Amino acid sequence: MKQEDHSQSLSNVHSSVNTESKTGWRKFMAFIGPAYLISVGYMDPGNWATDIAGGSAFGYRLIWILFVSNLIALLLQSLSAKLGIVRGMDLAQASKHTYNRFVNFCLYILAQIAIIACDLAEIIGMAIGLNLLFHLPLIWGVSLTITDTVLMLFLMNKGMRKLEAFIVSMIFIIGIAFLVEMFIVKPDVAAIAKGFVPNMLSGDALYLAIGIIGATVMPHNLYLHSSLVQTRKINRSDEGIRSAIKFNIWDTIIALNVAFIINAAILILAAGAFFTNGYFKVAEIQDAYKLLEHIFGYLAPVLFAVALIASGQSSTITGTLAGQIIMEGHINLRIEPWLRRLLTRLMAIVPAVFTILYSGEEGLGNLIILSQVVLSLQLGFAVIPLIHFTSDKKKMGKFANGPFVKLLAWGSAIIILGLNAQLVVQQIQEWTKGSPNGVIWIYALVMPAIIAIVLLLLYVFLRPYLFKHKDEPIYIPHGIATVIDELDAIKYNHIAVSIDFSKNDTEAIRHAIMQGGKHADYTLIHVVETAGARYYGNEVLDQETQSDVDNLNKYVDAMKKMGYKAKPEIGYGAAASSIAKIVNDEKIDFVVMGSHGHKALKDLIFGTTVNKVRHQVKVPVMIVKSP
């Protein structure tokens, strides 16, 4: 089956893991990884909050809700993986090929809000973990979480397998921590078994059950999984696709069941430690930590805090990847990963900081719950398109969902949407009762937003039934290739060469004269970047400036002796803007620049002159790297 033509999802790691040359267990291990990155979203601090609240208030009664949530997650994540493997595009890209620009922009905004909400829970969880373990004030803990941008950059540069190994190690730490705590708490095994039997729920139990499902099935995981499976290079034949789907389903089953066991362990821990000891209202993570120390001594709460930090850190990384996918997929916007990570993290840090300043530690628990409500609102916009796309026989061919899978998928969607709608209604009722004076604002601001969201959801659901899909995408990332009939040679008349008095200069000048020959005029540009040059410009007469002028004239004289028309030009202050100004003022039609060879951290410190110049001039720029 041919892969659809589109821009690659997560292009820097697309098809970076080869699976074709492997057989047996080595082939299986090559596919292991994507679902583990997904699984951390199912055990983030938002899940901890609902699991602890459910276990402490109702004992083992809600384990079956966790189990049902896991089954729904298994189904939806399998569909997400199948979409990525068969069509070779992620969920956001498939939406872009189906809906118009306005709808895609709305879907992007909702998905981005969901990622910020998820990031918010992770920030709070990590800050609480640092506070519990090192007694670091929460405000400092929240501020420190911004530094994980560096870790994200480092891991992405090391390749997909290194990133997956880091995530698996975090999951291992969480799992070991809770396994040890199970031995400390010694829960009632018979009561745990009874917890798997469905029972009637009402009142607070129903509210918590809804919260558990809402926190378990997360929308950004569906976007992420459909992209991550494409990091595996597979045979695009029907047999190769079928094999990839099978291995990825096994990967999903193993990883999500590990997540279920850890979630169940948190609930069991809360039930065994608090519910059986008469503490029925332990809803805050901080309270759970304090009571663990009070009941079981020092080791249990330390393990608890370590697992919480590992959970927050691993979930943060997968949230960053999801942010990249929805931005590139829905609205075709690509920015540097560190900048996108920084912006998302800042948008999540601001509400956390304000909550700590104005409501104290007690407000953080409410903020986590609010973040789960926001996630609930967005979930339908990922689930409904996913079911439509994977059921489309025209696009999926023989891999389209069968009647039984469609029945299960739509049943799951109805359960999720129904329960999450009820969660939103109950939350609005609580806001109304808690702040009677704020009712007018709820109806003026919240209700119109909810109505708009419901209308958009109906459009997304009805779109495939009301309108026929076009065979080609509505718009594609880089436009359509034009027909090339004939190519004429371009003649450059005025060429600029940036000079920095390094080993790059000779190669830069050599490449310049290869472009222009002896008919062109050459301007050799050097920028003086001393403090005096920045403040006084061409009025500066310090030793460095005079030395640079002399050296530049030596290059000019040498070129003139060889028969080339050359002249010097000195710029002052910031290198990029000075070079761009000379190029524009002198009406230069071609620029040659030497590459300084900086990477990663040095680029952040010293800047990237070449990139800045490219964006400030309207002529071709050749970048020459010294041998």
Secondary structure by P-SEA (a helix, b strand, c coil): cccccccccccccccccccccccaaaaaaaaccaaaaaaaaaccaaaaaaaaaaaacccccaaaaaaaaaaaaaaaaaaaaaaaaaccccaaaaaaacccaaaaaaaaaaaaaaaaaaaaaaaaaaaaaaaaaccccaaaaaaacccaaaaaaaaaaacaaaaaaaaaaaaaaaaaaaaaaaaaacccaaaaaaaabbbbbcaaaaaaaaaaaaacccaaaaaaaacccccccccccaaaaaaaaaaaaaaaaaaaaaaaaaaaaaaaaaaaccccccccccccaaaaaaaaaaccccaaaaaaaaaaaaaaaaaaaaaaaaaaaaaaccccccccaaaaaaaaaaaaaaaaaaaaacccccaaaaaaaaaaaaaaaaaaaaaaaaaaaaacccccccccccaaaaaaaaaaaaaaaaaaaaaaaaaaaaaaaacccaaaaaaacaaaaaaaaaaaaaaaaaccccbbbbcccccccccccccccbbbbbbbcbbbbbbccccaaaaaaaaaaaaccccbbbbbbbbbbcccccccccccccaaaaaaaaaaaaaaaaaaaaccccbbbbbcccaaaaaaaaaaaacccbbbbbbcccccccccccccaaaaaaaaccbbbbbbbcc
